[in-house]
Amino acid sequence: IESGSWVSIIGTSLAPDTRLWQASDFVGLGTGLPMSLDGVSVTIDGKSAAVYYISPTQLNVQAPTDSAIGTVSVVVKNGSTTASGTATLQTYAPAFFPLYAPGNPAGSPVYAAAVHLDGVIVVPPAFYGAGVTTRSATPGETIEIYGTGFGPTNPAVPAGQLVSGAPPLTNPSQLQITIGGVPATVSYAGMVAVGEYQFNVVIPALPNGNQPIVANIGGVTSQTGILIPIQN
């Protein structure tokens, strides 16, 4: 995991209920994020993590700002009970947010979370049924792709806070994105929301079909099996 990235914690009896954070959880926090929901809190390397989603079997939290590298402690508190484990902190832990096929969660195909510049989702037509407009990417067009764990920005954005503006990556020259094995031009790379990075990417010349997308930054590669659908 990476400082400021979104992290999922999987287990049992992690929370008393299932919900996302909501407006009432932000009351009195100013620009801060909630550090607990319904008695559930998490620390990573002894530092509080913002809590976005809770359920008995999964928590989604933002890793706190931390300069540590290597193995760190992870502690979940659910009321008066705790569970402990470890994780590995890295400077970079890039991952694209995935879009799964309806009715087939975690099954293939898995597309990168991306939109065209007009806001239409970049998945094949009818992927979400006839009621949702979607379309594949076209070579030469620019699309916006989203992920987490891509490292520091300038200016820095501390974890646990709302994001103001769209600060770019500190070292964008370290980032390479390939689609179908072909390097893609990246015109913007930065953070646009809490723990969320946006990449404006020009689709290279590629044949029709699902093409794998991979990012590499600081020598660390994003997850495999993520696709961009292409239609000439």
N, C-alpha and C positions, 0 to 999 in steps of 0.2 A: 504494500500500500504506500501511498505518498501523502505527505503533509497537505491538507486541504482537499484531498480526493474523497469521493463518495465510497463508502465501504458497506458491504452487507455482512452481517454476523448471523450465522445459522446455528440453531440449537433447539432446545425444548424448554418450555416454561419460562420464556424470556420476558413475557409481558402478560398483563392480565386481560388485555383486549387487543383489538386490531384497528388502527387508524393512522392517518397522516397528521402532521401538524396542521393547525388551523389558525385563523386570525386571532382568536382569543389567547392562543399560546404566546403571542408576541406582545401582548399588552404590557407596557412598562419596560420593555427591553430596548427601546430606541432603535438603533441599527443592529442590535444583537439578535442572535438566533436562540431558540429554546434549547436548554441543555438537559431537559428531562420532559417526558410525557407520561402522565398517569403513574408516577412513581418509578419510571424506568430511566436509568441514566447509564452512561458509558464513559470510562476513562481509557485513554490509550497513552502509554508511557506516563501515567499519572496525571494526564491533562484531560479536562472535560471535552467531550465530543458533542457537537450539535446533533440533536435527534430529530430526524425527519419522519420516520415511519417505524411503528411498532406492531408486532404480532407475537403470538406465542412461539413461533418457529423462526422468525426473521426480524432483524432490526436493520434499518438503513441509517447510517450516521456519517457525519463529515469528520474525517480525521483532523485533529487539532493541529495548529501551527507548531512545528517541532523541528529543530535542527539535528535531531538524532538520526543516525543511520545504523541499521541492523535490527536485532531482535528487541522488541519492546513488549511490555505487558498490556493485556486487554482485559478489563474488568467490567462486567455487566452487573448492575444492581437492579433488582426487581423487588421493590418494597424492602423487606428486611433480609432478602436472600441475595446471594451473589454467585456469579460464575466467572472463572478466570481462565485465561489462555494467553497465547502470544501471537504476534504478527511481526512481519519484517518491514521496516520503514526504508524507503528508497527515495532518492531525489526525483526520480521519474517512475511512474507506474501507469503508462498510457493504456487507455481502453476506450473504444467507441461504445456509446449507448446502443443496445440492440433493439430491433423491432422484430417480434416473433409473429408467426402466422397465427391468425385467430383459430382457437380450438386445438392448437398444437404448441402449447407453451414450451419453450426451450428446445423445440424440434426445428429441423431445417425446413425451408431456408430461413436464415437469420440475416436481416438487412441492417445496415448502419442507420441510426437515427439521422435523417437528413431531409431537407426541404429544398424545393426550387425557390428562386428569388421571389416568386409570386405566392409563396407559402404552401403550395401543394406538396404533399409528402412524396418522397422519392422511394416508391415501391411500385411493383407492376400494377397495371390497371386491374380493378376489381379485387385487389388483395384484401381489402377490408369490406368487400361487398359492393353492391351497386349503389348504395347510398353515400359512399365516400369517394370523392374524386382523388385519384392518385395517378401518377405516371412515372415511367422509367426515366433515367437520365439520358441526355443526348450528348455525344462527343462535341466538345467546343463550348458547352454552356458551363456557367458557374453555379454550383450548388453549395448550400451551407450544411456542414456535417458537425455532429455534436459528440463530445466525449468528456472524460475526466482523467485526472492523474498526469497531466502534461507539464507539470512543474511551475516554477515561479514566473510571475509577471512583473512588468515595470510600468507603473508603480506596483509594489507588492500589495496583495489582498489578503489580510489576515483571515484565517478560518474562524468560523463562528460569527461572522459579520455579513450583512447584506452587501452586495457588490454594487459599486457606483461606477458608471461608465463602462468601457470595454477595454481594459488594459491589455496590451499585447504581451506575448511571451517575452521573457527577458532575453532568451537566446533563440530567436526563430530560425537562425541558420542551422541549428542542430536538428530541426524537424524535417523529416522526409515522409511524404505520403505517396504510396504507389497504389494504383488501381489496375487490376489485371496484370500486375508485374511491371507496369509502365509508370515512371515518375510523373506525378501530377503537379501542376503549378498551384502554389498556395498563396493567395493574395492577401489573406488576413488569417492570423492565428492568435487568439487571446481568450480571456475569460469574460463571459457575458452574464453569468448568474452564479449563484452559490455553487462552487465546485464544478461548474459547467463551462467547458471550453467550446468555442465555435471556430470552424475552419472554413474559409471560403475557398473552394477548390475548383479548378477548371478540369473538366472531364477530358482525359486524353482520347486520342483516336483508338477506338476499340470495337470489336465485333459485337453483335447482339448477344444478349444473354447475361447471366449473373457473373459478375467479375469480383474477385476477392479484393478487399481493401485492407491495407496494412500500414500502420504508422510506426516510425522509428524516431526516437528522440533520446539523445544522450546514450545511445547504444542499447536502449531498451525497446523491445518491440511490443506492439499491441496484440490483443488476442487474435487467434486464427478463427476462420469460419464465418467472418463477417463479410457481407456482400453488398455490391452496388449493382442494381439492374440497369442494363444498357439497351437502348433502342435507337437505331439510326433512322 
